[in-house]
């Protein structure tokens, strides 16, 4: 009656409900509806191909919204750069972006690693109230860790 993907999604929905994670509930709910509507074949491959870029774009819009609204301006930027914490944040932002760049390569090239990363993200989101930006930066961190592991083995 129920296929393996539907059962897996229902399990994830249960975890989302227990953890009260609205983002995961919505994501799983949308996927279940698409699957049950029978449009999953083309839609899922399209989402897989474009979804990360959409997500990054939406997060970028959210981060830039205070600039667009005028809540943050050049004066704020200049003031912030006087703080050592701002320089730490600047360097951290650069590091994360550079690490995540390699994560894209890993997500595209290694499906079994992607499965583990997605599971790790789901667990962090559902059990620890994490945020689902994890697969991309997680892949970047995994890529970096794998390269370090290769250097020492």
C-alpha positions as CSV (number, residue, x, y, z in Angstrom):
1,X,0.0,0.0,0.0
2,X,2.6,2.5,1.0
3,X,5.9,2.7,-0.9
4,X,9.3,3.0,0.8
5,X,9.6,6.7,0.0
6,X,6.2,7.5,1.5
7,X,7.0,5.4,4.6
8,X,10.3,7.2,5.0
9,X,8.6,10.6,4.6
10,X,6.0,9.7,7.1
11,X,8.7,8.7,9.6
12,X,10.3,12.1,9.0
13,X,7.0,13.8,9.5
14,X,6.6,12.0,12.8
15,X,10.0,13.1,13.9
16,X,9.1,16.7,12.8
17,X,5.9,16.6,14.8
18,X,7.6,15.2,17.9
19,X,10.3,17.8,17.6
20,X,7.8,20.6,16.7
21,X,9.9,21.6,13.8
22,X,7.7,23.6,11.5
23,X,10.2,23.9,8.6
24,X,10.7,20.1,8.5
25,X,6.9,19.5,8.7
26,X,6.2,21.8,5.8
27,X,9.0,20.4,3.7
28,X,8.0,16.8,4.3
29,X,4.3,17.7,3.8
30,X,5.0,19.3,0.4
31,X,7.0,16.3,-0.7
32,X,4.2,13.8,0.4
33,X,1.6,15.9,-1.5
34,X,3.7,16.0,-4.6
35,X,4.4,12.2,-4.3
36,X,0.7,11.3,-3.8
37,X,-0.3,13.7,-6.6
38,X,1.9,11.6,-8.9
39,X,4.0,14.6,-10.1
40,X,7.1,13.5,-8.3
41,X,9.1,12.2,-11.2
42,X,9.8,15.5,-13.0
43,X,9.2,17.8,-10.1
44,X,11.6,16.0,-7.7
45,X,14.5,15.9,-10.2
46,X,13.9,19.6,-10.9
47,X,13.9,20.4,-7.2
48,X,17.1,18.3,-6.7
49,X,18.8,20.2,-9.4
50,X,17.8,23.7,-8.4
51,X,16.7,23.5,-4.8
52,X,20.0,24.3,-3.1
53,X,20.4,27.4,-5.3
54,X,16.9,28.5,-4.5
55,X,17.6,28.0,-0.8
56,X,20.8,30.0,-0.9
57,X,19.0,32.7,-2.9
58,X,16.1,32.9,-0.3
59,X,18.6,33.0,2.6
60,X,20.6,35.7,0.8
61,X,17.4,37.7,0.3
62,X,16.6,37.4,4.0
63,X,20.1,38.5,5.0
64,X,20.0,41.5,2.6
65,X,16.4,42.6,3.5
66,X,17.6,44.9,6.3
67,X,19.9,46.7,3.8
68,X,17.0,47.0,1.3
69,X,14.6,48.3,4.0
70,X,17.2,50.9,5.2
71,X,17.5,49.3,8.6
72,X,21.3,48.8,7.9
73,X,23.3,51.3,6.0
74,X,26.8,52.4,5.2
75,X,27.1,54.2,8.6
76,X,26.3,50.8,10.3
77,X,28.8,49.0,8.2
78,X,31.6,51.5,9.1
79,X,30.7,51.4,12.8
80,X,30.7,47.6,12.7
81,X,34.1,47.4,11.1
82,X,35.5,49.2,14.2
83,X,34.7,46.1,16.3
84,X,37.0,43.1,16.5
85,X,33.8,40.9,16.5
86,X,32.9,42.3,13.1
87,X,36.2,41.3,11.7
88,X,35.8,37.8,13.2
89,X,32.3,37.7,11.6
90,X,33.7,38.9,8.3
91,X,36.4,36.2,8.3
92,X,34.0,33.5,9.5
93,X,31.6,34.4,6.6
94,X,34.4,34.1,4.1
95,X,35.6,30.8,5.6
96,X,32.1,29.3,5.5
97,X,31.5,30.4,1.9
98,X,34.8,28.9,0.8
99,X,34.2,25.7,2.7
100,X,30.7,25.3,1.3
101,X,32.0,25.8,-2.2
102,X,33.6,22.4,-2.0
103,X,30.5,21.0,-0.4
104,X,28.6,21.6,-3.7
105,X,31.2,19.4,-5.5
106,X,30.7,16.6,-2.9
107,X,26.9,16.8,-3.0
108,X,27.0,16.5,-6.8
109,X,29.6,13.7,-7.0
110,X,28.9,11.4,-4.1
111,X,25.3,10.3,-3.6
112,X,26.0,8.0,-0.6
113,X,27.7,10.8,1.3
114,X,24.8,13.0,0.4
115,X,22.4,10.6,2.1
116,X,24.4,10.7,5.3
117,X,24.6,14.5,5.2
118,X,20.9,14.8,4.7
119,X,20.2,12.3,7.5
120,X,22.6,14.3,9.8
121,X,20.8,17.5,8.9
122,X,17.3,16.0,9.5
123,X,18.5,14.8,12.9
124,X,20.0,18.1,13.8
125,X,16.9,20.0,12.7
126,X,14.4,17.7,14.3
127,X,16.1,16.8,17.5
128,X,18.2,19.9,18.3
129,X,16.3,22.7,16.6
130,X,19.0,23.1,14.1
131,X,18.6,25.1,10.8
132,X,18.5,23.2,7.5
133,X,21.4,25.0,5.9
134,X,23.3,22.0,7.0
135,X,23.6,19.9,3.9
136,X,25.7,22.5,2.0
137,X,28.0,23.6,4.8
138,X,27.9,20.1,6.1
139,X,29.1,18.8,2.8
140,X,31.9,21.5,2.8
141,X,33.0,20.5,6.2
142,X,32.9,16.8,5.3
143,X,34.9,17.5,2.1
144,X,37.5,19.4,4.2
145,X,37.6,16.6,6.8
146,X,37.9,13.9,4.1
147,X,40.9,15.8,2.5
148,X,42.5,16.0,5.9
149,X,41.8,12.3,6.5
150,X,43.4,11.5,3.2
151,X,46.5,13.5,4.1
152,X,47.1,11.4,7.3
153,X,46.2,8.0,6.0
